[in-house]
Each structure stands twice: as C-alpha cells, then as structure tokens.
Amino acid sequence: MWDQRYSSEHYVYGTEPNDFLREQSGLLAKGGRVLCLAEGEGRNAVFLAALGMEVTAVDASEVGLAKARRLADEKGVHIHTEQVDLADYDPGHERWDAVVSIFCHLPSVVRQRLHQQLVNALKPGGLLILEAYRPEQLDYKTGGPSSAEMMMTEATLKAELDGLHFDLLESTVRPVIEGTGHTGQGAVVRLLALKA
Ligand SMILES: C[S@@+](CC[C@H](N)C(=O)[O-])C[C@H]1O[C@@H](n2cnc3c(N)ncnc32)[C@H](O)[C@@H]1O
C-alpha cells in the first residue's frame, strides 16, 4: 500500500520537515546519531542531516526510501536508509542520541513492543521526539489512519514509554498542512521524552 502511495513523482507529505520537529530541533546536538522511524520519503531525516546530524531513516517502503535518498542528494546531504518492518525491528541498545517518530502509526501491538524497545535503544540523555494523531482525528478527516487503534493518546504513550522522563506531553488541535497527505486541522498528541 505505501509503495503504491509513494509511487508518484510528488512527495506525499511534502519535502519540508514536520512543524513540531522543526520547533524542537534545537534540542538535538550536532553530530548526534538520530533514528527516524517510519520515515517514508525522508523529509524529516533530510532536514536533520542538513543540521549536521548522522541520520538513519527506517521504513517498510523501499519506494519511499528511494525518494528519501533522492531528496538527500538534492539537498547535498547524506542519510542512511534501511528497509525494515517495525514489527520485527531491533533498534539496538543505547545506540541513539535521539529517536524521531512523526506520524508513525502502527497496529497497537506492534507499537507497544516498539515503544518499549525505544527506552532501551536510547543512550542515557537521549531524546524521543514524537507527534502522532489522536483518535479524535477520525472526526477531522484531514489525514492519518482510518482506525483509532493505530492512533495514540497521552495515556497510551505514558504507559508504553515507561522508563522515560516526559518533558512535554500534550494534546492539541493544530493545522497540519503537509503535502497532499495531511491537509488541515488535526488532533495530535506530541511529546518530548528523555532517558535519564
Ligand atoms: C504517515 S507516513 C509518515 C511518514 C513520515 N514519518 C513523515 O512524517 O513524512 C507512515 C509511514 O509508516 C510506514 N510504515 C507503516 N507500517 C510500517 C511497518 N510495519 N514498518 C515500517 N514502516 C511502516 C509507511 O511506509 C509510511 O512511510
């Protein structure tokens, strides 16, 4: 499904980074190792690489990742890409200075497992930056999965990321205008969480 969605020339979520990530990117140290989950066509990974980070973008769609590499070439930066299924992905142990999860919507059982792995995968002092749609997004019809089960809430994130310290955890409605995929007011949850 995602290969097909990404098969046209245009970038479905645009080539500019997610607004929340851009706002928070000052928290990331230059040269840090960053993992971008479900990174699709690479807009966030390329943005972070241009800021001087060593970025690995993982996604199930090789078509998306090929576009990510193309975008990186166009911007004169390098990113690592890995085609993975997050259902059986191992993000490693104390490997990442930061993990970026922008609209990484997975079946809840897959998400729960992945989130517990992230606690272990971050280095001490490492940061998780996440924005995702909440179940209320189903009323807005401006993007996101069609099932509430794949969305996130403050409560699910608190439970699944037990072990991290939450510097920010908030629910809001904001304009999410990102390519043709995200097209208006969106109900999102976002967080900044640190590993002690
Ligand atoms: C809404 S897009 C978000 C893309 C990117 N994070 C962004 O903000 O532009 C969701 C992404 O999740 C990826 N995805 C869905 N299920 C996956 C899985 N099981 N393993 C890896 N990636 C997956 C899709 O290929 C798609 O690129």
The ligand as an SDF file (V2000), in Angstrom:
LIG
                    3D

 27 29  0  0  0  0  0  0  0  0999 V2000
    2.0830    8.7130    7.6170 C   0  0  0  0  0  0  0  0  0  0  0  0
    3.5640    8.0460    6.9160 S   0  0  0  0  0  0  0  0  0  0  0  0
    4.7410    9.0490    7.7830 C   0  0  0  0  0  0  0  0  0  0  0  0
    5.9890    9.2850    7.0200 C   0  0  0  0  0  0  0  0  0  0  0  0
    6.9950   10.2070    7.6920 C   0  0  0  0  0  0  0  0  0  0  0  0
    7.2190    9.8810    9.0830 N   0  0  0  0  0  0  0  0  0  0  0  0
    6.5970   11.6440    7.5560 C   0  0  0  0  0  0  0  0  0  0  0  0
    6.2200   12.2500    8.5750 O   0  0  0  0  0  0  0  0  0  0  0  0
    6.6560   12.1780    6.4350 O   0  0  0  0  0  0  0  0  0  0  0  0
    3.6580    6.4710    7.7440 C   0  0  0  0  0  0  0  0  0  0  0  0
    4.8590    5.6340    7.3290 C   0  0  0  0  0  0  0  0  0  0  0  0
    4.8330    4.4150    8.1010 O   0  0  0  0  0  0  0  0  0  0  0  0
    5.4310    3.4030    7.3190 C   0  0  0  0  0  0  0  0  0  0  0  0
    5.0660    2.1010    7.8890 N   0  0  0  0  0  0  0  0  0  0  0  0
    3.8220    1.6140    8.1020 C   0  0  0  0  0  0  0  0  0  0  0  0
    3.8790    0.3740    8.6530 N   0  0  0  0  0  0  0  0  0  0  0  0
    5.1990    0.0890    8.8140 C   0  0  0  0  0  0  0  0  0  0  0  0
    5.9180   -1.0240    9.3320 C   0  0  0  0  0  0  0  0  0  0  0  0
    5.2870   -2.1100    9.7980 N   0  0  0  0  0  0  0  0  0  0  0  0
    7.2640   -0.9770    9.3210 N   0  0  0  0  0  0  0  0  0  0  0  0
    7.9310    0.0910    8.8350 C   0  0  0  0  0  0  0  0  0  0  0  0
    7.3020    1.1910    8.3450 N   0  0  0  0  0  0  0  0  0  0  0  0
    5.9560    1.1920    8.3250 C   0  0  0  0  0  0  0  0  0  0  0  0
    4.8680    3.6450    5.9320 C   0  0  0  0  0  0  0  0  0  0  0  0
    5.6420    3.0390    4.9210 O   0  0  0  0  0  0  0  0  0  0  0  0
    4.8650    5.1750    5.8990 C   0  0  0  0  0  0  0  0  0  0  0  0
    6.0320    5.6560    5.2710 O   0  0  0  0  0  0  0  0  0  0  0  0
  1  2  1  0
  2  3  1  0
  2 10  1  0
  3  4  1  0
  4  5  1  0
  5  6  1  0
  5  7  1  0
  7  8  2  0
  7  9  1  0
 10 11  1  0
 11 12  1  0
 11 26  1  0
 12 13  1  0
 13 14  1  0
 13 24  1  0
 14 15  1  0
 14 23  1  0
 15 16  2  0
 16 17  1  0
 17 18  1  0
 17 23  2  0
 18 19  1  0
 18 20  2  0
 20 21  1  0
 21 22  2  0
 22 23  1  0
 24 25  1  0
 24 26  1  0
 26 27  1  0
M  CHG  2   2   1   9  -1
M  END
$$$$
